[in-house]
Amino acid sequence: MQLAALLQQEMRETEGAWLLNAAGAFVGGFAGAYGYMTSAAYNRNASPSSVAWDLTKSIAAGAALGAIRPVRSIGGALGRLSISASRGAVIGYGSGRGWW
């Protein structure tokens, strides 16, 4: 296995690229929490511990998938927001019905 050093130009091009992934994780986690909370409001039988655990799962799922696909534009952020909010709503709806 051979390793090659990056050129200065390549270093400049990749500098700060992790910020896009961090932004994607933040947007995904926020949207997952929002989606879960909007659907969990209908679940009157939920205990505080189950709500906390399901909310954590929604945030983690949104953040993980948001970090995989970094935010590159406002349209991408809005698209990720809607997908992660939907995912959180599904987790909230399913946990309220005892599916998982």
C-alpha positions in Angstrom: 0.0 0.0 0.0 1.4 3.3 -1.0 0.6 6.6 0.6 0.9 9.9 -1.4 1.2 13.3 0.2 -1.4 15.8 -0.8 -0.3 18.8 -2.8 -0.9 22.3 -1.3 -3.7 22.9 -3.9 -5.4 19.6 -2.8 -5.1 20.7 0.9 -6.7 24.0 0.2 -9.6 22.3 -1.7 -10.4 19.9 1.2 -9.9 22.4 4.0 -13.0 22.9 6.0 -15.0 20.2 4.1 -16.1 18.6 7.4 -18.2 21.7 8.1 -20.7 20.7 5.4 -21.1 17.3 7.1 -21.6 18.9 10.5 -24.2 21.2 9.0 -26.0 18.1 7.5 -25.9 16.4 10.9 -27.3 19.4 12.6 -30.1 19.9 10.1 -30.9 16.1 10.1 -31.0 15.9 13.9 -33.1 19.0 14.3 -35.6 17.7 11.7 -35.7 14.3 13.3 -36.6 15.9 16.6 -39.2 18.1 15.0 -40.8 15.2 13.2 -40.9 13.0 16.3 -42.4 15.7 18.5 -45.1 16.5 16.0 -46.2 12.9 15.9 -45.6 12.1 19.6 -48.1 14.8 20.6 -50.9 12.3 19.6 -49.6 9.5 21.8 -51.3 10.1 25.2 -50.1 6.8 26.7 -46.3 7.4 26.3 -44.2 7.4 29.4 -41.5 10.0 29.8 -38.7 7.4 29.5 -40.1 6.0 26.2 -40.5 9.5 24.8 -36.9 10.4 25.7 -35.6 7.2 24.2 -37.7 7.5 21.0 -36.7 11.2 20.7 -33.1 10.2 21.0 -33.5 7.6 18.3 -35.1 10.2 16.0 -32.3 12.7 16.6 -29.6 10.1 16.1 -31.1 8.7 12.9 -31.5 12.2 11.4 -28.0 13.3 12.4 -26.4 10.2 11.1 -28.0 10.4 7.7 -27.5 14.1 7.6 -23.8 13.7 8.3 -23.4 11.1 5.5 -24.9 13.6 2.9 -23.4 17.0 3.6 -25.3 20.2 3.0 -24.1 21.8 -0.2 -27.0 24.3 -0.8 -30.1 25.8 0.7 -32.2 23.5 -1.4 -30.3 20.5 -0.1 -30.8 21.6 3.4 -34.6 22.0 2.9 -34.8 18.6 1.2 -32.9 17.0 4.1 -35.1 18.8 6.6 -38.3 17.4 5.1 -36.9 13.8 4.8 -35.6 13.8 8.4 -38.8 15.3 9.7 -40.7 12.5 7.9 -38.4 9.9 9.4 -38.9 11.3 12.9 -42.7 11.3 12.4 -42.6 7.7 11.3 -40.6 6.7 14.4 -43.0 8.6 16.6 -46.1 7.2 15.0 -44.8 3.6 15.1 -43.6 3.8 18.7 -47.0 5.2 19.7 -48.7 2.1 18.1 -46.2 -0.3 19.7 -44.6 -1.3 16.4 -41.1 -0.9 17.7 
